[in-house]
Amino acid sequence: MAIGRMGERIDQELSAYQQTLEWLYGLHAAKGMDFKLDRMTATLGELGDPHLSFPVIHIAGTNGKGSVAATLHSILSHAGYRVGLYISPHLVRFTERIRVGGEEVSPVAVVRLAAEVRDAAEKARVQPTFFEIVTLMAFLHFARTGIDVGVVEVGLGGRLDATNVVDPLVAVITTIGRDHTEFLGDSIPSIAAEKAGVIKPGRPVILGKVSAEAAHVVEAVAAQRASAVYRLGRDYHWSWENGSFTGLGRTWDQLCLALRGRYQGDNAATVLAALAVAGDRLPVSEEAVRKGLASVEWPGRLQVISGAPTVILDSAHNLEGLLALREEMPALVGRRAMHLLFAVMKDKDWQPMVDLLAPLCSSATVTEVMTPRCLDAAELAQRFGRYCPTTCRPDVGDAWREVCRKAGRTDVVVVTGSLFLVGAVSEILADACASSQPIDPVHP
C-alpha cells in the first residue's frame, strides 16, 4: 500500500509539472517577447525583492555568455561558494535553466515557484511574459536556498532584458555581433548600446573580444555611469602559448581548459578578469581557478561524441558562431568526410551561414525544430543543394536517421545551426544510451 501511494504521489507531481510547463510554454506562444522592466519590478516587489538578497555577476553578449556563465559557476563552486546559475534557453530539460551548486531545480519546486510568481503577478496586476516568469522563479529559488552568489545570464540584449533588474558586483559583455537585429537594431553600435544597458552606476564591466566600434559605445556608456571598463587585449590577456592569463594584478599560467575551441581562451580570460575585479567580495584560490577551468561542463558546445561515426554537437546559431566552428573543423574533422545536420530559425541571417558551411560538406540533411519559428526545411534544402547533395527531412528523428545512414564509420556528423536542434539530437542520443542502443543505428 505504501509503495502504491508513493507511486500515485509521483504521478501527481509529474502531472503537475507537465501542466506547469504547458502553461509556461503557452504564455510564450501567446505573448511572445515584450521587453519592459515594469512587470518585473512590480512582481519582485510583491515577492519581497528576492533578487537583492545575494550578489550577482551579470553576463551579456552575442556569443560566449553561456560558456562564461558555466565557467564562473564551476570556479566559484570549487572555491566553496554556494552558487546559483541562471541560463537560457535549456538544452534538453527545463530544469537546466535554474541550478544551485550541482543541482537543477526540482520539478516539484518548479510547480511551487511558478504558482507563487503567478499569484504575485496577479496581485501586482501585471501579466509577465514566459521569460520574465522564469527569471522571477530563478531569483525566488536563489533567495530561498540561500546562495552566496548568483551567476545570471542575460536572455536577449541587456537594457530591457528581464534579468536587468539586478545590481551586479560586476557586469560582463562577452562579444558583440549582429544577432536578434529585429529587437536590438541592425548595426553594431545599436546592438552595443543595448548590451551596454547592463552597466550599472559605479559597477565595473568586463569587456571581451569586441570590435573597436563596439568598444567605443560600451566605454561611452560606462563613462556616463562612472563605471570602470576592463577590456580583453588591453587590460587583461590570454595566451595559448602556455595557457596563461595576465592582467588586473593576476598571473596564472599552464591553465587547462575543459571546453574545446580556441575562442574558449578568450572566454576563460573574461571569466578570470571578472573574478579578479570581484576578488574583494568573492576571493578565489588558484586551486579553485585551476580545478574550475579543468572540470567545467557545457554540453552542446563543440561537444565531441566518439563513435562510428564521430558526432560533433555545436549550438552555433549565427554567423559569428559558425565562423568559430569552422576554425575548429581542421583539428576536429581533418580529411574525413563531413555530413551536416542543420536547422535554423527564420529570423536569423541564415543565407551567409549556408554559404559558409555547405562547401565543406560531403552531404547535408536539413530539418525543422521549434516550428513555426524555424525556417522551412524545403527552402533550406534548395540553398544547400547548390553546394552539396542535400536531403530534406522536416522531422528531426527522421533527419537524424538519414544523416547516420549517409555517414560511414570513419566519417564525421556535425549537428549545428540551432541550440534547439542540438537539444533535440542530445535527447535522441540520451534515449539511445539509456536503452543501450548504439549512437549510430546503421553502424552498431
TIFI-200248 format. One record per residue (C-alpha): x, y, z; residue number from 1. Coordinates in steps of 0.2 Angstrom, whole numbers, padded with zeros to 4 digits. Last residue first. Layout:
BEGIN
+-------+-------+-------+-----+
:     u :     v :     w :   n :
+-------+-------+-------+-----+
:     X :     Y :     Z : NUM :
...
+-------+-------+-------+-----+
END
This chain:
BEGIN
+-------+-------+-------+-----+
:     u :     v :     w :   n :
+-------+-------+-------+-----+
:  0132 : -0003 : -0172 : 444 :
:  0134 :  0006 : -0189 : 443 :
:  0116 :  0010 : -0195 : 442 :
:  0108 :  0015 : -0179 : 441 :
:  0123 :  0026 : -0175 : 440 :
:  0124 :  0030 : -0156 : 439 :
:  0122 :  0012 : -0152 : 438 :
:  0107 :  0007 : -0142 : 437 :
:  0109 :  0003 : -0124 : 436 :
:  0091 :  0009 : -0120 : 435 :
:  0098 :  0023 : -0109 : 434 :
:  0111 :  0027 : -0122 : 433 :
:  0098 :  0028 : -0136 : 432 :
:  0087 :  0039 : -0125 : 431 :
:  0102 :  0051 : -0122 : 430 :
:  0107 :  0051 : -0140 : 429 :
:  0089 :  0056 : -0145 : 428 :
:  0089 :  0069 : -0131 : 427 :
:  0105 :  0077 : -0137 : 426 :
:  0098 :  0077 : -0155 : 425 :
:  0084 :  0088 : -0149 : 424 :
:  0095 :  0099 : -0139 : 423 :
:  0107 :  0102 : -0154 : 422 :
:  0092 :  0106 : -0164 : 421 :
:  0085 :  0118 : -0151 : 420 :
:  0103 :  0126 : -0150 : 419 :
:  0101 :  0130 : -0168 : 418 :
:  0113 :  0129 : -0183 : 417 :
:  0123 :  0114 : -0179 : 416 :
:  0125 :  0095 : -0179 : 415 :
:  0141 :  0089 : -0187 : 414 :
:  0142 :  0071 : -0192 : 413 :
:  0160 :  0065 : -0195 : 412 :
:  0166 :  0050 : -0206 : 411 :
:  0176 :  0034 : -0201 : 410 :
:  0160 :  0023 : -0199 : 409 :
:  0152 :  0030 : -0214 : 408 :
:  0139 :  0044 : -0214 : 407 :
:  0124 :  0043 : -0226 : 406 :
:  0113 :  0032 : -0215 : 405 :
:  0118 :  0042 : -0199 : 404 :
:  0112 :  0058 : -0208 : 403 :
:  0096 :  0050 : -0213 : 402 :
:  0092 :  0043 : -0195 : 401 :
:  0095 :  0060 : -0188 : 400 :
:  0083 :  0068 : -0201 : 399 :
:  0070 :  0055 : -0197 : 398 :
:  0071 :  0059 : -0179 : 397 :
:  0071 :  0078 : -0183 : 396 :
:  0055 :  0078 : -0193 : 395 :
:  0057 :  0090 : -0208 : 394 :
:  0068 :  0078 : -0218 : 393 :
:  0076 :  0087 : -0233 : 392 :
:  0091 :  0079 : -0241 : 391 :
:  0106 :  0088 : -0249 : 390 :
:  0120 :  0083 : -0260 : 389 :
:  0132 :  0098 : -0260 : 388 :
:  0133 :  0116 : -0265 : 387 :
:  0118 :  0122 : -0274 : 386 :
:  0108 :  0109 : -0264 : 385 :
:  0111 :  0119 : -0248 : 384 :
:  0100 :  0133 : -0254 : 383 :
:  0086 :  0122 : -0260 : 382 :
:  0087 :  0112 : -0244 : 381 :
:  0084 :  0127 : -0234 : 380 :
:  0068 :  0131 : -0243 : 379 :
:  0062 :  0114 : -0240 : 378 :
:  0067 :  0114 : -0222 : 377 :
:  0056 :  0129 : -0219 : 376 :
:  0065 :  0141 : -0207 : 375 :
:  0060 :  0138 : -0188 : 374 :
:  0049 :  0150 : -0179 : 373 :
:  0034 :  0139 : -0184 : 372 :
:  0040 :  0127 : -0178 : 371 :
:  0053 :  0125 : -0164 : 370 :
:  0064 :  0112 : -0174 : 369 :
:  0065 :  0109 : -0193 : 368 :
:  0076 :  0098 : -0204 : 367 :
:  0091 :  0099 : -0216 : 366 :
:  0102 :  0085 : -0221 : 365 :
:  0118 :  0090 : -0229 : 364 :
:  0131 :  0080 : -0238 : 363 :
:  0150 :  0079 : -0241 : 362 :
:  0150 :  0096 : -0233 : 361 :
:  0163 :  0110 : -0233 : 360 :
:  0155 :  0120 : -0247 : 359 :
:  0139 :  0120 : -0237 : 358 :
:  0146 :  0128 : -0221 : 357 :
:  0149 :  0146 : -0225 : 356 :
:  0137 :  0149 : -0239 : 355 :
:  0123 :  0141 : -0228 : 354 :
:  0128 :  0153 : -0214 : 353 :
:  0128 :  0168 : -0226 : 352 :
:  0110 :  0163 : -0230 : 351 :
:  0104 :  0162 : -0212 : 350 :
:  0103 :  0180 : -0206 : 349 :
:  0092 :  0173 : -0192 : 348 :
:  0073 :  0176 : -0190 : 347 :
:  0070 :  0160 : -0199 : 346 :
:  0077 :  0150 : -0185 : 345 :
:  0090 :  0137 : -0192 : 344 :
:  0091 :  0118 : -0194 : 343 :
:  0106 :  0108 : -0200 : 342 :
:  0113 :  0090 : -0199 : 341 :
:  0129 :  0090 : -0209 : 340 :
:  0140 :  0076 : -0215 : 339 :
:  0158 :  0078 : -0215 : 338 :
:  0170 :  0067 : -0224 : 337 :
:  0187 :  0064 : -0215 : 336 :
:  0202 :  0075 : -0220 : 335 :
:  0204 :  0083 : -0203 : 334 :
:  0187 :  0084 : -0194 : 333 :
:  0191 :  0090 : -0177 : 332 :
:  0208 :  0099 : -0180 : 331 :
:  0203 :  0106 : -0197 : 330 :
:  0185 :  0110 : -0191 : 329 :
:  0190 :  0122 : -0176 : 328 :
:  0190 :  0137 : -0187 : 327 :
:  0174 :  0132 : -0195 : 326 :
:  0165 :  0132 : -0178 : 325 :
:  0171 :  0150 : -0174 : 324 :
:  0164 :  0156 : -0191 : 323 :
:  0148 :  0147 : -0186 : 322 :
:  0146 :  0156 : -0170 : 321 :
:  0150 :  0173 : -0179 : 320 :
:  0137 :  0168 : -0192 : 319 :
:  0123 :  0164 : -0180 : 318 :
:  0116 :  0149 : -0172 : 317 :
:  0131 :  0140 : -0166 : 316 :
:  0125 :  0126 : -0154 : 315 :
:  0138 :  0114 : -0158 : 314 :
:  0136 :  0095 : -0157 : 313 :
:  0150 :  0085 : -0166 : 312 :
:  0147 :  0066 : -0169 : 311 :
:  0160 :  0054 : -0173 : 310 :
:  0154 :  0040 : -0185 : 309 :
:  0156 :  0027 : -0178 : 308 :
:  0158 :  0034 : -0161 : 307 :
:  0166 :  0047 : -0150 : 306 :
:  0154 :  0061 : -0145 : 305 :
:  0163 :  0078 : -0147 : 304 :
:  0154 :  0093 : -0140 : 303 :
:  0158 :  0110 : -0148 : 302 :
:  0145 :  0117 : -0137 : 301 :
:  0131 :  0105 : -0134 : 300 :
:  0135 :  0101 : -0116 : 299 :
:  0144 :  0114 : -0105 : 298 :
:  0155 :  0105 : -0092 : 297 :
:  0168 :  0114 : -0082 : 296 :
:  0181 :  0102 : -0075 : 295 :
:  0198 :  0110 : -0080 : 294 :
:  0193 :  0128 : -0078 : 293 :
:  0186 :  0125 : -0061 : 292 :
:  0200 :  0115 : -0055 : 291 :
:  0213 :  0128 : -0060 : 290 :
:  0203 :  0143 : -0053 : 289 :
:  0199 :  0134 : -0037 : 288 :
:  0217 :  0129 : -0034 : 287 :
:  0222 :  0147 : -0038 : 286 :
:  0211 :  0152 : -0024 : 285 :
:  0195 :  0163 : -0026 : 284 :
:  0190 :  0179 : -0017 : 283 :
:  0172 :  0184 : -0019 : 282 :
:  0169 :  0202 : -0012 : 281 :
:  0187 :  0208 : -0013 : 280 :
:  0190 :  0197 : -0029 : 279 :
:  0176 :  0204 : -0039 : 278 :
:  0188 :  0213 : -0051 : 277 :
:  0199 :  0197 : -0052 : 276 :
:  0184 :  0186 : -0054 : 275 :
:  0178 :  0196 : -0069 : 274 :
:  0195 :  0196 : -0076 : 273 :
:  0196 :  0177 : -0074 : 272 :
:  0180 :  0174 : -0083 : 271 :
:  0185 :  0186 : -0097 : 270 :
:  0201 :  0176 : -0099 : 269 :
:  0192 :  0160 : -0099 : 268 :
:  0180 :  0166 : -0113 : 267 :
:  0195 :  0172 : -0123 : 266 :
:  0204 :  0155 : -0121 : 265 :
:  0187 :  0147 : -0126 : 264 :
:  0189 :  0155 : -0143 : 263 :
:  0202 :  0142 : -0146 : 262 :
:  0189 :  0129 : -0145 : 261 :
:  0185 :  0115 : -0133 : 260 :
:  0180 :  0117 : -0115 : 259 :
:  0190 :  0108 : -0102 : 258 :
:  0203 :  0122 : -0101 : 257 :
:  0220 :  0118 : -0093 : 256 :
:  0230 :  0133 : -0086 : 255 :
:  0248 :  0132 : -0088 : 254 :
:  0249 :  0150 : -0082 : 253 :
:  0241 :  0162 : -0070 : 252 :
:  0245 :  0180 : -0067 : 251 :
:  0234 :  0192 : -0058 : 250 :
:  0236 :  0211 : -0054 : 249 :
:  0222 :  0216 : -0066 : 248 :
:  0231 :  0207 : -0080 : 247 :
:  0239 :  0190 : -0086 : 246 :
:  0231 :  0174 : -0090 : 245 :
:  0241 :  0159 : -0097 : 244 :
:  0239 :  0143 : -0107 : 243 :
:  0257 :  0142 : -0111 : 242 :
:  0257 :  0148 : -0129 : 241 :
:  0238 :  0149 : -0129 : 240 :
:  0240 :  0167 : -0122 : 239 :
:  0226 :  0177 : -0114 : 238 :
:  0227 :  0195 : -0109 : 237 :
:  0220 :  0208 : -0097 : 236 :
:  0219 :  0227 : -0098 : 235 :
:  0221 :  0230 : -0117 : 234 :
:  0218 :  0214 : -0126 : 233 :
:  0202 :  0210 : -0117 : 232 :
:  0195 :  0226 : -0110 : 231 :
:  0192 :  0232 : -0092 : 230 :
:  0179 :  0246 : -0091 : 229 :
:  0177 :  0256 : -0075 : 228 :
:  0160 :  0263 : -0071 : 227 :
:  0156 :  0281 : -0069 : 226 :
:  0139 :  0279 : -0077 : 225 :
:  0142 :  0291 : -0091 : 224 :
:  0159 :  0284 : -0093 : 223 :
:  0152 :  0266 : -0094 : 222 :
:  0140 :  0272 : -0108 : 221 :
:  0155 :  0279 : -0118 : 220 :
:  0165 :  0264 : -0115 : 219 :
:  0152 :  0252 : -0122 : 218 :
:  0150 :  0263 : -0137 : 217 :
:  0168 :  0264 : -0141 : 216 :
:  0170 :  0245 : -0138 : 215 :
:  0158 :  0241 : -0151 : 214 :
:  0167 :  0251 : -0165 : 213 :
:  0184 :  0245 : -0158 : 212 :
:  0177 :  0227 : -0161 : 211 :
:  0174 :  0215 : -0147 : 210 :
:  0183 :  0201 : -0138 : 209 :
:  0178 :  0203 : -0120 : 208 :
:  0173 :  0218 : -0110 : 207 :
:  0172 :  0217 : -0091 : 206 :
:  0161 :  0230 : -0083 : 205 :
:  0164 :  0238 : -0066 : 204 :
:  0149 :  0245 : -0056 : 203 :
:  0149 :  0263 : -0052 : 202 :
:  0132 :  0266 : -0060 : 201 :
:  0125 :  0250 : -0068 : 200 :
:  0131 :  0243 : -0084 : 199 :
:  0118 :  0230 : -0091 : 198 :
:  0112 :  0243 : -0104 : 197 :
:  0129 :  0241 : -0113 : 196 :
:  0120 :  0226 : -0122 : 195 :
:  0108 :  0238 : -0130 : 194 :
:  0121 :  0251 : -0134 : 193 :
:  0132 :  0238 : -0142 : 192 :
:  0117 :  0232 : -0153 : 191 :
:  0115 :  0250 : -0159 : 190 :
:  0133 :  0252 : -0162 : 189 :
:  0135 :  0236 : -0171 : 188 :
:  0121 :  0240 : -0183 : 187 :
:  0104 :  0231 : -0187 : 186 :
:  0095 :  0236 : -0171 : 185 :
:  0092 :  0226 : -0155 : 184 :
:  0075 :  0219 : -0157 : 183 :
:  0074 :  0214 : -0176 : 182 :
:  0093 :  0213 : -0176 : 181 :
:  0092 :  0197 : -0165 : 180 :
:  0110 :  0194 : -0170 : 179 :
:  0124 :  0205 : -0177 : 178 :
:  0139 :  0204 : -0166 : 177 :
:  0145 :  0210 : -0148 : 176 :
:  0156 :  0198 : -0138 : 175 :
:  0157 :  0194 : -0119 : 174 :
:  0149 :  0208 : -0110 : 173 :
:  0152 :  0206 : -0091 : 172 :
:  0144 :  0215 : -0077 : 171 :
:  0152 :  0216 : -0060 : 170 :
:  0145 :  0216 : -0042 : 169 :
:  0128 :  0216 : -0050 : 168 :
:  0113 :  0227 : -0046 : 167 :
:  0099 :  0216 : -0053 : 166 :
:  0084 :  0222 : -0063 : 165 :
:  0092 :  0218 : -0079 : 164 :
:  0087 :  0200 : -0079 : 163 :
:  0071 :  0203 : -0088 : 162 :
:  0081 :  0211 : -0103 : 161 :
:  0077 :  0229 : -0106 : 160 :
:  0095 :  0235 : -0107 : 159 :
:  0103 :  0219 : -0110 : 158 :
:  0101 :  0211 : -0127 : 157 :
:  0092 :  0194 : -0125 : 156 :
:  0092 :  0182 : -0111 : 155 :
:  0105 :  0189 : -0100 : 154 :
:  0115 :  0176 : -0090 : 153 :
:  0115 :  0177 : -0071 : 152 :
:  0128 :  0170 : -0060 : 151 :
:  0121 :  0172 : -0042 : 150 :
:  0132 :  0172 : -0027 : 149 :
:  0132 :  0165 : -0009 : 148 :
:  0115 :  0156 : -0012 : 147 :
:  0102 :  0155 :  0002 : 146 :
:  0090 :  0142 : -0005 : 145 :
:  0075 :  0153 : -0004 : 144 :
:  0084 :  0168 : -0012 : 143 :
:  0090 :  0158 : -0026 : 142 :
:  0073 :  0150 : -0029 : 141 :
:  0065 :  0167 : -0029 : 140 :
:  0078 :  0174 : -0041 : 139 :
:  0075 :  0159 : -0053 : 138 :
:  0056 :  0159 : -0052 : 137 :
:  0057 :  0178 : -0056 : 136 :
:  0068 :  0174 : -0071 : 135 :
:  0056 :  0160 : -0077 : 134 :
:  0041 :  0172 : -0075 : 133 :
:  0050 :  0186 : -0085 : 132 :
:  0055 :  0173 : -0099 : 131 :
:  0037 :  0167 : -0101 : 130 :
:  0030 :  0185 : -0101 : 129 :
:  0023 :  0194 : -0086 : 128 :
:  0005 :  0199 : -0085 : 127 :
:  0003 :  0213 : -0072 : 126 :
: -0009 :  0217 : -0059 : 125 :
:  0003 :  0217 : -0044 : 124 :
: -0008 :  0205 : -0035 : 123 :
: -0009 :  0194 : -0051 : 122 :
:  0009 :  0195 : -0053 : 121 :
:  0012 :  0189 : -0035 : 120 :
:  0000 :  0174 : -0038 : 119 :
:  0009 :  0169 : -0054 : 118 :
:  0026 :  0170 : -0046 : 117 :
:  0020 :  0159 : -0032 : 116 :
:  0012 :  0146 : -0044 : 115 :
:  0028 :  0146 : -0054 : 114 :
:  0038 :  0143 : -0039 : 113 :
:  0028 :  0129 : -0032 : 112 :
:  0027 :  0119 : -0049 : 111 :
:  0046 :  0122 : -0052 : 110 :
:  0050 :  0116 : -0035 : 109 :
:  0041 :  0100 : -0038 : 108 :
:  0051 :  0098 : -0054 : 107 :
:  0067 :  0100 : -0045 : 106 :
:  0079 :  0115 : -0048 : 105 :
:  0095 :  0108 : -0055 : 104 :
:  0108 :  0103 : -0043 : 103 :
:  0127 :  0105 : -0045 : 102 :
:  0128 :  0121 : -0035 : 101 :
:  0111 :  0129 : -0036 : 100 :
:  0103 :  0127 : -0053 :  99 :
:  0090 :  0136 : -0064 :  98 :
:  0089 :  0134 : -0083 :  97 :
:  0093 :  0115 : -0083 :  96 :
:  0076 :  0112 : -0075 :  95 :
:  0068 :  0115 : -0092 :  94 :
:  0077 :  0099 : -0098 :  93 :
:  0086 :  0096 : -0115 :  92 :
:  0097 :  0111 : -0120 :  91 :
:  0089 :  0125 : -0109 :  90 :
:  0087 :  0143 : -0116 :  89 :
:  0093 :  0151 : -0106 :  88 :
:  0104 :  0152 : -0090 :  87 :
:  0103 :  0155 : -0072 :  86 :
:  0116 :  0148 : -0060 :  85 :
:  0116 :  0150 : -0041 :  84 :
:  0132 :  0147 : -0032 :  83 :
:  0135 :  0141 : -0015 :  82 :
:  0153 :  0146 : -0013 :  81 :
:  0167 :  0134 : -0009 :  80 :
:  0180 :  0140 : -0021 :  79 :
:  0176 :  0124 : -0032 :  78 :
:  0159 :  0131 : -0034 :  77 :
:  0166 :  0149 : -0039 :  76 :
:  0176 :  0140 : -0052 :  75 :
:  0162 :  0130 : -0059 :  74 :
:  0149 :  0143 : -0059 :  73 :
:  0161 :  0156 : -0067 :  72 :
:  0164 :  0143 : -0081 :  71 :
:  0146 :  0140 : -0084 :  70 :
:  0142 :  0158 : -0085 :  69 :
:  0157 :  0161 : -0097 :  68 :
:  0152 :  0147 : -0108 :  67 :
:  0134 :  0153 : -0108 :  66 :
:  0140 :  0171 : -0112 :  65 :
:  0150 :  0165 : -0127 :  64 :
:  0141 :  0173 : -0141 :  63 :
:  0131 :  0189 : -0143 :  62 :
:  0135 :  0195 : -0125 :  61 :
:  0128 :  0198 : -0108 :  60 :
:  0133 :  0191 : -0091 :  59 :
:  0128 :  0198 : -0074 :  58 :
:  0138 :  0193 : -0059 :  57 :
:  0127 :  0194 : -0044 :  56 :
:  0127 :  0197 : -0025 :  55 :
:  0113 :  0190 : -0015 :  54 :
:  0097 :  0196 : -0006 :  53 :
:  0093 :  0209 : -0019 :  52 :
:  0085 :  0197 : -0032 :  51 :
:  0072 :  0192 : -0018 :  50 :
:  0063 :  0209 : -0019 :  49 :
:  0049 :  0204 : -0007 :  48 :
:  0039 :  0194 : -0019 :  47 :
:  0026 :  0208 : -0021 :  46 :
:  0040 :  0220 : -0025 :  45 :
:  0048 :  0207 : -0037 :  44 :
:  0031 :  0207 : -0046 :  43 :
:  0031 :  0226 : -0049 :  42 :
:  0049 :  0227 : -0054 :  41 :
:  0047 :  0213 : -0067 :  40 :
:  0032 :  0220 : -0074 :  39 :
:  0040 :  0237 : -0076 :  38 :
:  0055 :  0230 : -0084 :  37 :
:  0049 :  0230 : -0102 :  36 :
:  0054 :  0220 : -0117 :  35 :
:  0039 :  0210 : -0125 :  34 :
:  0044 :  0193 : -0132 :  33 :
:  0030 :  0181 : -0137 :  32 :
:  0013 :  0184 : -0128 :  31 :
:  0003 :  0169 : -0134 :  30 :
:  0016 :  0156 : -0138 :  29 :
:  0027 :  0161 : -0124 :  28 :
:  0012 :  0160 : -0112 :  27 :
:  0008 :  0143 : -0118 :  26 :
:  0026 :  0137 : -0115 :  25 :
:  0023 :  0142 : -0096 :  24 :
:  0006 :  0134 : -0095 :  23 :
:  0012 :  0118 : -0103 :  22 :
:  0027 :  0118 : -0092 :  21 :
:  0015 :  0120 : -0077 :  20 :
:  0004 :  0106 : -0083 :  19 :
:  0019 :  0095 : -0085 :  18 :
:  0025 :  0098 : -0068 :  17 :
:  0008 :  0095 : -0060 :  16 :
:  0007 :  0078 : -0070 :  15 :
:  0024 :  0074 : -0064 :  14 :
:  0019 :  0078 : -0046 :  13 :
:  0003 :  0068 : -0047 :  12 :
:  0012 :  0053 : -0054 :  11 :
:  0025 :  0054 : -0040 :  10 :
:  0011 :  0054 : -0027 :   9 :
:  0002 :  0039 : -0035 :   8 :
:  0019 :  0029 : -0035 :   7 :
:  0021 :  0034 : -0017 :   6 :
:  0003 :  0028 : -0013 :   5 :
:  0006 :  0012 : -0021 :   4 :
:  0023 :  0009 : -0012 :   3 :
:  0014 :  0012 :  0005 :   2 :
:  0000 :  0000 :  0000 :   1 :
+-------+-------+-------+-----+
END
